[in-house]
Amino acid sequence: MKAETIHEELQSIIVSYDYGIVPKSARVISVNDARGSGEVELGLFEGVTIVVSVSDRGFQIFSANPTPSPSSSSSTPSTPSAPTSPPASLLSESEQLRHVRKMLGQAFEAMDALLMAVSPEFRNRFQAQLFAKLSALSYKDRYDEDRAMREGASAS
């Protein structure tokens, strides 16, 4: 990946996925302009923090660890590790961590696909956001059709 492209991709990850991960948990941790690769850290609602490698090979989980509780790191700003809504997964945090670690090194073509594979809560929020966008489009289409019919009727 070109240097400009990798910087844009990493920045896009930080901004675009805040709805489905622990808010403000995404951060770039490394960029290698020469190789056109980088790494970003993300906190999942399931209590797991992952480091994702981004390169021409796709998106790969480089590491997965339990998300530290806010009280265990007093020198860093507190980031909530608990979901704002009940987690979609019935797996315990340790089972979720094992599930994510099984995916270490597996290449994904898209960041969405990687996050949906490892985080049931991300998948639920992604689907809800997609449904909301489709519903808004459907509503707008119906409104435009009704308006066109009214305008057509008044022109006659």
C-alpha positions in Angstrom: 0.0 0.0 0.0 1.3 3.5 -0.7 2.3 5.6 2.2 -0.6 8.1 1.7 -3.0 5.2 1.3 -2.0 3.5 4.6 -2.3 6.7 6.5 -5.8 7.3 5.1 -6.8 3.7 5.8 -5.6 3.8 9.4 -7.3 7.2 10.0 -10.5 5.9 8.4 -10.5 2.9 10.8 -10.2 5.1 13.8 -13.1 7.4 12.7 -15.4 4.9 10.9 -15.9 2.1 13.4 -16.5 4.1 16.7 -20.2 3.0 16.6 -19.3 -0.7 16.9 -16.3 -0.7 19.2 -15.6 0.8 22.6 -15.8 4.5 21.8 -12.5 6.3 21.5 -10.6 3.1 21.9 -9.1 3.0 18.4 -5.6 4.3 17.9 -2.8 4.0 15.4 0.1 2.3 17.1 2.5 2.0 14.2 3.0 3.0 10.6 5.7 1.7 8.2 5.7 4.0 5.2 8.3 1.9 3.4 6.3 -1.3 3.6 2.9 0.5 3.3 1.6 -1.1 6.4 0.4 -0.2 9.9 -1.2 -1.3 13.0 -4.3 -0.1 14.9 -5.5 -1.0 18.3 -9.3 -1.4 19.0 -11.3 -2.2 22.1 -14.1 -4.6 21.6 -17.3 -4.5 23.7 -16.6 -8.2 24.6 -13.7 -7.1 26.8 -10.9 -7.9 24.3 -8.4 -5.4 22.9 -7.1 -6.3 19.4 -4.2 -5.0 17.4 -4.9 -5.2 13.7 -2.2 -5.2 11.0 -3.3 -3.4 7.8 -1.3 -4.0 4.6 -1.7 -5.2 1.0 -2.4 -8.7 2.4 -5.5 -7.3 4.0 -6.6 -6.9 7.7 -5.1 -9.4 10.2 -5.4 -9.6 13.9 -1.8 -9.4 15.2 -2.7 -9.7 18.9 -5.6 -10.1 21.3 -5.6 -9.4 25.0 -8.1 -8.8 27.8 -9.1 -5.1 27.9 -7.6 -3.7 31.2 -10.2 -2.4 33.6 -10.1 1.3 34.1 -9.0 1.0 37.7 -5.9 -1.1 36.7 -4.3 1.7 34.7 -4.4 4.9 36.8 -2.0 6.8 34.6 -4.1 6.6 31.4 -7.5 8.2 30.9 -10.4 6.0 31.7 -12.0 4.3 28.7 -15.2 2.3 29.4 -14.6 -1.4 28.8 -18.2 -2.4 29.4 -20.8 -2.1 26.6 -23.4 0.5 26.7 -26.0 -2.2 26.0 -26.0 -5.8 26.9 -23.4 -7.8 24.9 -24.8 -9.9 22.1 -22.4 -12.8 23.0 -23.2 -15.3 25.6 -19.5 -16.2 25.7 -17.6 -15.3 28.8 -14.7 -12.8 28.4 -12.1 -15.7 28.5 -14.1 -17.7 25.9 -14.4 -14.6 23.7 -10.6 -14.0 24.0 -10.0 -17.6 22.9 -12.4 -17.2 20.0 -10.6 -14.0 18.9 -7.1 -15.6 19.3 -8.2 -18.4 16.9 -8.4 -15.7 14.2 -4.8 -14.5 14.8 -3.1 -14.1 11.4 -6.2 -14.9 9.3 -6.4 -12.3 6.5 -9.7 -10.5 5.9 -10.4 -8.4 2.8 -12.3 -5.8 4.7 -12.2 -4.4 8.3 -16.0 -4.9 8.5 -15.5 -8.6 7.9 -12.8 -8.9 10.5 -14.8 -7.1 13.2 -18.0 -9.1 12.4 -16.0 -12.3 12.7 -14.7 -11.5 16.2 -17.3 -9.3 17.8 -21.0 -10.2 18.0 -21.7 -6.8 19.4 -20.1 -5.1 16.4 -22.1 -7.3 14.1 -25.3 -6.3 15.8 -24.5 -2.6 15.7 -23.4 -2.9 12.1 -26.6 -4.5 11.1 -28.7 -2.0 13.1 -26.8 0.9 11.4 -27.3 -0.7 7.9 -31.0 -1.2 8.6 -31.4 2.4 9.8 -29.7 3.7 6.6 -31.8 1.5 4.3 -35.0 2.5 6.2 -34.1 6.2 5.7 -33.6 5.6 2.0 -36.9 3.8 1.7 -38.7 6.6 3.5 -37.0 9.2 1.3 -38.0 7.2 -1.9 -41.6 7.0 -0.7 -41.7 10.7 0.1 -40.2 11.6 -3.3 -42.8 9.4 -5.0 -45.7 11.0 -3.1 -44.4 14.4 -3.8 -44.0 13.7 -7.5 -47.6 12.3 -7.6 -49.0 15.4 -5.9 -47.1 17.7 -8.2 -48.3 15.6 -11.2 -51.9 15.8 -10.0 -51.8 19.5 -9.5 -50.3 20.1 -12.9 -53.2 18.4 -14.6 
